Amino acid sequence: MKKKNLIVFGLMLTLLPFSSNVSAQAVDTSSKNHYYETSFGDNWYISAGAGVNLYMLQDVNGIKPKHPLTFIGGLAVGKWFTPYLGLRLEADYGDLRIYHGVNGVRESKKVGYFGVYGDLTWNLSNTFWGYNENRIVDIIPFGGISYLPMVKDNFYGWKAWELPISLGLKVNFKLSHLIDIFIQDRFTFTTTRFNAVGDNKSHYLEPIMSLTGGITFKLGQNRFTAYNPYEEALLINSLNDKINVLRQDLDKCLSRKCLTEADVKKEIAQDCPPCDLNSVVRFRINSAVISREQQVNVFNAAEWMKKHPKAVIEVVGFADKDTGTPEYNMELSMRRAQAVAKELTSTYKIDSNRIKVIAKGSTEQPYPQHNDWNRVVLFVNEHSSK
């Protein structure tokens, strides 16, 4: 097989996942999450697997060799430095059958070899569908440089070795927080020099295709933690707004005259409706999970309801109109509103009869000038909305 044809074939194998459709919610560049590790020991893993080799040999002096399947097994250790990129060191032992042809007679010989691979790994699923440590299937192209020495003399009485490039594709299947299983296909682009049937100046490739399966043990309990500077800025602005409101209330209190006992009784007797509730809970793209940063807004809403025990509120969910279908967005906005209502009732013990859950989907946009702001749940004081 010509060298250029094998390289094209290997690249096609690696780039095949690009043809997959992305999810309904596209990547959001205006409020992109950043990720960090709590310690350097996070996101390491150890893999063990076994499978078969297919050695794609060229003709030997006009004699076409057979291509039997042979055994391969190995171990790997790796680390994800981001949710998208990592490094891996893999060591394999495999068997190969090489051929030698003289005067029309074909001879074969079984040899073993070690393979040491330094790979750059790319989590394609996280890149295109967003980081999700609970995803069941992850698609991971990889590639790098290899070192392959034979452990037995070939037909010419010397142990061949090469430093070939290898490319491949790995698919992980999540079993638990600490265990995955995988299947992997690797192409290692050796030349005819490796089995020494041709001269050392040959330009032909004889790739080794390895198909393996195995198990991966993920080290450490922690994975990547999301940090969204945009959400942090919104939180700071929200807190500053509340400080300004409190300052205004304080100024009003200081300017009031002192009340007599009769005035106090009269003030208590009045049935004054509570002020509007202004808390907002933002969500990440295509998510109905309340982030740690947004928990403070749910807490503020719960505290407001405890201070106004007769108030009834509407918990209204929204989705942005530029991503997803209207039907999907309606269902997503309902899940967001239900998540907030559940947090109020289960964590803060707010009576569910005081909460009305409403989904508006993407048919209404509370922030028409900022599409990504519309991934929210709003709290509406039912009394003030009438």
C-alpha positions as CSV (number, residue, x, y, z in Angstrom):
1,M,0.0,0.0,0.0
2,K,1.4,3.4,-1.0
3,K,2.5,5.7,1.9
4,K,0.3,8.5,0.8
5,N,-2.8,6.3,0.6
6,L,-2.2,5.0,4.2
7,I,-1.8,8.5,5.5
8,V,-5.1,9.6,3.9
9,F,-6.9,6.5,5.3
10,G,-5.5,7.1,8.8
11,L,-6.6,10.8,8.7
12,M,-10.1,9.8,7.5
13,L,-10.4,7.4,10.5
14,T,-9.3,10.0,13.0
15,L,-11.6,12.8,11.5
16,L,-14.6,10.6,11.1
17,P,-16.4,11.9,14.2
18,F,-16.5,15.4,12.7
19,S,-19.4,14.2,10.6
20,S,-21.6,13.8,13.7
21,N,-24.4,16.2,14.3
22,V,-24.0,18.5,17.3
23,S,-26.8,18.7,19.9
24,A,-29.7,21.2,19.8
25,Q,-27.8,23.6,22.0
26,A,-24.7,25.1,20.2
27,V,-21.5,26.1,21.9
28,D,-22.0,29.5,23.7
29,T,-19.0,31.7,23.2
30,S,-20.3,34.8,25.0
31,S,-20.5,33.0,28.5
32,K,-18.1,30.1,28.0
33,N,-17.2,28.1,31.0
34,H,-13.6,27.7,32.2
35,Y,-12.5,24.6,34.1
36,Y,-10.0,23.9,36.8
37,E,-8.7,21.1,39.0
38,T,-8.7,21.0,42.8
39,S,-5.4,19.2,42.7
40,F,-2.8,17.9,40.2
41,G,-3.8,14.3,41.2
42,D,-7.2,14.7,39.6
43,N,-8.1,13.2,36.2
44,W,-5.4,10.6,36.0
45,Y,-6.3,7.1,34.8
46,I,-4.9,3.6,34.2
47,S,-6.1,1.3,31.4
48,A,-5.5,-2.4,30.6
49,G,-6.7,-4.1,27.5
50,A,-6.1,-6.8,24.9
51,G,-7.1,-7.6,21.3
52,V,-5.7,-8.5,17.9
53,N,-3.2,-7.1,15.4
54,L,-3.6,-7.1,11.6
55,Y,-0.2,-6.6,9.9
56,M,-0.8,-5.2,6.4
57,L,2.3,-6.6,4.6
58,Q,3.4,-5.9,1.1
59,D,4.2,-8.6,-1.5
60,V,7.4,-10.5,-0.8
61,N,9.4,-10.9,-4.0
62,G,6.2,-11.3,-5.9
63,I,4.7,-13.6,-3.3
64,K,1.5,-12.3,-1.7
65,P,1.7,-12.9,2.1
66,K,-1.2,-13.9,4.3
67,H,-2.6,-11.5,6.9
68,P,-3.4,-13.5,10.0
69,L,-4.7,-11.9,13.2
70,T,-2.3,-12.0,16.1
71,F,-2.4,-11.2,19.8
72,I,-1.7,-7.8,21.5
73,G,-2.1,-6.7,25.1
74,G,-0.9,-3.7,27.1
75,L,-1.2,-1.1,29.8
76,A,-1.6,2.7,29.6
77,V,-1.4,5.6,32.0
78,G,-2.8,9.1,31.2
79,K,-4.1,12.4,32.4
80,W,-6.6,14.9,31.2
81,F,-5.2,18.4,31.7
82,T,-8.4,20.0,30.4
83,P,-11.8,18.5,29.6
84,Y,-10.6,18.5,26.0
85,L,-6.9,17.6,25.9
86,G,-4.7,15.1,27.6
87,L,-1.5,13.0,27.3
88,R,-1.1,9.2,27.5
89,L,1.8,6.8,27.7
90,E,0.9,3.2,26.5
91,A,3.0,0.1,26.5
92,D,2.0,-3.0,24.5
93,Y,3.3,-6.4,23.7
94,G,2.2,-8.0,20.4
95,D,2.8,-10.8,18.0
96,L,3.4,-10.4,14.3
97,R,3.9,-13.0,11.5
98,I,6.5,-11.9,8.9
99,Y,7.2,-13.5,5.6
100,H,10.2,-14.2,3.4
101,G,10.1,-15.2,-0.2
102,V,12.9,-16.8,-2.2
103,N,12.6,-18.5,-5.6
104,G,8.8,-18.6,-5.3
105,V,8.9,-20.2,-1.9
106,R,7.2,-18.4,1.0
107,E,8.5,-18.8,4.5
108,S,6.9,-17.3,7.6
109,K,8.1,-16.5,11.1
110,K,6.3,-15.4,14.2
111,V,8.0,-12.6,16.1
112,G,7.1,-10.5,19.1
113,Y,7.5,-6.8,19.6
114,F,7.1,-4.1,22.2
115,G,5.3,-0.9,21.4
116,V,5.7,2.3,23.4
117,Y,3.3,5.1,22.4
118,G,3.2,8.7,23.4
119,D,-0.2,10.0,22.5
120,L,-1.9,13.4,22.5
121,T,-5.6,12.6,23.3
122,W,-8.5,14.8,22.3
123,N,-12.0,14.4,23.8
124,L,-14.1,15.2,20.8
125,S,-17.4,14.8,22.8
126,N,-16.5,17.5,25.3
127,T,-15.3,19.8,22.6
128,F,-18.6,19.7,20.6
129,W,-21.2,18.8,23.1
130,G,-19.9,20.5,26.2
131,Y,-18.1,19.0,29.3
132,N,-20.3,16.5,31.1
133,E,-18.6,14.1,33.5
134,N,-21.8,11.9,33.5
135,R,-21.8,11.4,29.7
136,I,-22.2,7.7,28.9
137,V,-20.1,7.7,25.6
138,D,-16.9,9.7,24.9
139,I,-15.3,9.7,21.5
140,I,-11.5,10.3,21.7
141,P,-9.2,10.6,18.7
142,F,-5.5,10.3,19.5
143,G,-2.1,10.4,17.8
144,G,1.6,10.6,18.5
145,I,5.1,9.0,18.1
146,S,5.9,5.4,18.8
147,Y,8.9,3.2,19.5
148,L,8.6,-0.4,18.2
149,P,11.5,-2.9,18.8
150,M,11.3,-6.6,17.8
151,V,12.2,-9.1,20.5
152,K,13.3,-11.9,18.1
153,D,15.6,-11.9,15.2
154,N,14.0,-11.6,11.8
155,F,15.1,-13.6,8.7
156,Y,18.2,-11.5,8.3
157,G,19.5,-12.2,11.9
158,W,18.9,-8.8,13.5
159,K,16.2,-7.2,15.6
160,A,14.4,-4.5,13.7
161,W,13.0,-1.3,15.3
162,E,11.3,1.8,14.2
163,L,9.9,5.2,15.4
164,P,6.6,5.3,13.5
165,I,3.7,7.7,13.8
166,S,0.4,6.2,15.1
167,L,-3.1,7.5,14.9
168,G,-6.3,6.0,16.3
169,L,-9.7,6.3,17.8
170,K,-10.9,5.3,21.3
171,V,-14.5,5.1,22.5
172,N,-15.1,5.2,26.3
173,F,-18.3,3.8,27.9
174,K,-18.9,5.1,31.4
175,L,-19.8,2.4,34.0
176,S,-19.4,4.5,37.2
177,H,-17.6,7.5,38.5
178,L,-14.3,5.5,38.7
179,I,-14.6,2.8,35.9
180,D,-14.9,2.9,32.2
181,I,-14.7,0.3,29.5
182,F,-13.3,1.1,26.0
183,I,-12.7,-0.1,22.5
184,Q,-9.7,1.3,20.6
185,D,-8.5,1.1,17.0
186,R,-4.8,2.2,16.4
187,F,-2.9,2.4,13.1
188,T,0.9,2.3,13.5
189,F,2.6,3.3,10.2
190,T,5.7,1.0,10.0
191,T,7.6,0.5,6.8
192,T,9.1,-2.6,5.1
193,R,12.3,-1.9,7.1
194,F,10.5,-3.2,10.2
195,N,10.3,-6.8,8.9
196,A,13.4,-6.3,6.7
197,V,12.0,-8.0,3.6
198,G,12.9,-5.1,1.4
199,D,15.9,-2.7,1.3
200,N,16.2,0.0,3.9
201,K,15.3,2.7,1.3
202,S,11.8,1.4,0.7
203,H,9.1,4.0,0.6
204,Y,6.2,1.5,1.2
205,L,4.2,1.5,4.4
206,E,3.2,-1.7,6.2
207,P,0.9,-0.5,8.9
208,I,-0.1,-2.5,12.0
209,M,-3.8,-2.1,12.8
210,S,-4.6,-3.0,16.4
211,L,-8.1,-3.4,17.7
212,T,-8.3,-3.7,21.5
213,G,-10.8,-3.5,24.3
214,G,-10.4,-3.2,28.0
215,I,-11.1,-1.4,31.2
216,T,-10.1,2.0,32.6
217,F,-9.7,3.0,36.3
218,K,-10.0,6.7,36.9
219,L,-8.0,7.9,39.9
220,G,-9.3,10.4,42.4
221,Q,-12.8,11.4,43.3
222,N,-12.7,14.9,41.8
223,R,-13.1,15.8,38.2
224,F,-13.1,19.3,36.6
225,T,-15.0,22.2,38.2
226,A,-16.6,24.8,36.1
227,Y,-16.0,28.5,36.5
228,N,-17.9,31.1,34.5
229,P,-16.5,34.6,34.7
230,Y,-19.7,35.9,33.1
231,E,-21.9,34.4,35.8
232,E,-19.5,35.7,38.5
233,A,-19.8,39.2,37.1
234,L,-23.6,38.9,37.1
235,L,-23.6,37.7,40.7
236,I,-21.4,40.6,41.8
237,N,-23.7,43.0,40.0
238,S,-26.7,41.4,41.6
239,L,-25.2,41.7,45.1
240,N,-24.2,45.4,44.4
241,D,-27.8,46.1,43.4
242,K,-29.1,44.6,46.7
243,I,-26.6,46.7,48.6
244,N,-27.8,49.8,46.9
245,V,-31.5,48.9,47.7
246,L,-30.6,48.3,51.4
247,R,-28.8,51.6,51.5
248,Q,-31.9,53.3,50.1
249,D,-34.1,51.6,52.7
250,L,-31.7,52.6,55.4
251,D,-31.9,56.3,54.3
252,K,-35.7,56.1,54.3
253,C,-35.6,54.6,57.8
254,L,-33.3,57.3,59.1
255,S,-35.5,60.0,57.6
256,R,-38.7,58.7,59.3
257,K,-40.1,60.3,62.3
258,C,-40.3,58.4,65.6
259,L,-43.6,56.6,65.9
260,T,-45.8,56.5,69.0
261,E,-47.2,53.3,70.3
262,A,-50.5,54.0,68.6
263,D,-48.7,54.6,65.3
264,V,-46.9,51.3,65.6
265,K,-50.2,49.4,66.3
266,K,-51.8,51.1,63.3
267,E,-48.8,50.3,61.1
268,I,-48.9,46.6,62.1
269,A,-52.7,46.4,61.4
270,Q,-52.3,47.6,57.8
271,D,-52.2,44.8,55.2
272,C,-49.3,46.0,53.0
273,P,-48.4,43.8,50.1
274,P,-44.8,42.7,50.0
275,C,-42.4,44.3,47.6
276,D,-41.4,42.6,44.3
277,L,-39.0,39.7,44.3
278,N,-36.1,40.3,42.0
279,S,-33.9,37.2,42.2
280,V,-32.9,35.4,39.0
281,V,-31.4,32.0,38.6
282,R,-29.2,31.5,35.4
283,F,-28.5,28.2,33.8
284,R,-25.8,26.9,31.5
285,I,-26.5,26.1,27.9
286,N,-28.7,23.0,27.5
287,S,-28.8,22.4,31.3
288,A,-31.4,22.3,34.0
289,V,-28.9,21.9,36.9
290,I,-28.6,24.7,39.4
291,S,-24.9,25.6,39.5
292,R,-23.1,26.3,42.8
293,E,-22.7,30.0,41.9
294,Q,-26.5,30.3,41.4
295,Q,-27.5,28.7,44.7
296,V,-27.2,32.1,46.4
297,N,-30.1,33.4,44.3
298,V,-32.3,30.5,45.3
299,F,-31.4,31.1,49.0
300,N,-32.3,34.8,48.6
301,A,-35.7,33.8,47.2
302,A,-36.3,31.4,50.1
303,E,-35.4,34.0,52.7
304,W,-37.8,36.5,51.0
305,M,-40.6,34.0,51.2
306,K,-39.9,33.3,54.8
307,K,-40.1,37.0,55.6
308,H,-43.4,37.2,53.7
309,P,-45.2,34.0,54.8
310,K,-48.5,34.9,52.9
311,A,-46.8,35.6,49.6
312,V,-47.4,33.3,46.6
313,I,-44.8,33.3,43.8
314,E,-44.5,32.1,40.2
315,V,-41.3,30.3,39.3
316,V,-41.1,30.9,35.5
317,G,-38.6,29.1,33.3
318,F,-37.2,30.3,30.0
319,A,-34.8,29.1,27.3
320,D,-33.0,31.1,24.6
321,K,-34.6,31.2,21.2
322,D,-31.4,30.9,19.1
323,T,-30.7,27.3,20.1
324,G,-33.0,24.3,20.1
325,T,-36.5,23.8,18.7
326,P,-39.5,25.5,20.4
327,E,-40.7,22.1,21.6
328,Y,-37.4,21.2,23.2
329,N,-37.0,24.6,24.7
330,M,-40.5,24.4,26.3
331,E,-39.5,21.1,28.0
332,L,-36.1,22.5,29.0
333,S,-37.6,25.6,30.6
334,M,-40.1,23.4,32.5
335,R,-37.2,21.3,33.9
336,R,-35.4,24.5,35.0
337,A,-38.4,25.8,36.8
338,Q,-39.1,22.5,38.4
339,A,-35.5,22.3,39.6
340,V,-35.7,25.7,41.3
341,A,-39.1,24.8,42.9
342,K,-37.7,21.5,44.2
343,E,-34.8,23.3,45.7
344,L,-37.1,25.8,47.5
345,T,-39.3,23.0,48.9
346,S,-36.8,20.3,49.7
347,T,-33.8,22.4,50.9
348,Y,-35.5,25.5,52.4
349,K,-38.8,23.9,53.4
350,I,-41.0,26.3,51.5
351,D,-44.7,25.2,51.2
352,S,-45.2,23.9,47.7
353,N,-48.7,25.5,47.7
354,R,-47.0,28.9,47.7
355,I,-45.1,28.1,44.4
356,K,-46.6,28.0,40.9
357,V,-44.3,26.4,38.3
358,I,-44.6,27.9,34.8
359,A,-42.7,27.2,31.6
360,K,-42.4,29.9,28.9
361,G,-39.9,28.1,26.7
362,S,-38.4,30.4,24.1
363,T,-41.7,31.9,22.9
364,E,-41.1,34.8,25.4
365,Q,-37.7,36.3,25.9
366,P,-37.3,38.4,29.1
367,Y,-34.0,39.8,27.8
368,P,-34.5,40.3,24.0
369,Q,-31.2,42.2,23.6
370,H,-29.1,39.4,25.2
371,N,-30.0,36.0,23.9
372,D,-27.8,34.1,26.3
373,W,-29.4,35.9,29.3
374,N,-32.7,34.1,28.6
375,R,-31.5,30.7,30.1
376,V,-33.1,31.7,33.4
377,V,-35.8,31.2,35.9
378,L,-37.5,34.3,37.2
379,F,-39.4,34.8,40.4
380,V,-42.6,36.7,40.1
381,N,-44.6,37.9,43.2
382,E,-48.1,36.8,42.2
383,H,-49.6,39.9,44.0
384,S,-47.5,42.4,42.1
385,S,-48.1,40.7,38.8
386,K,-51.9,41.2,38.9
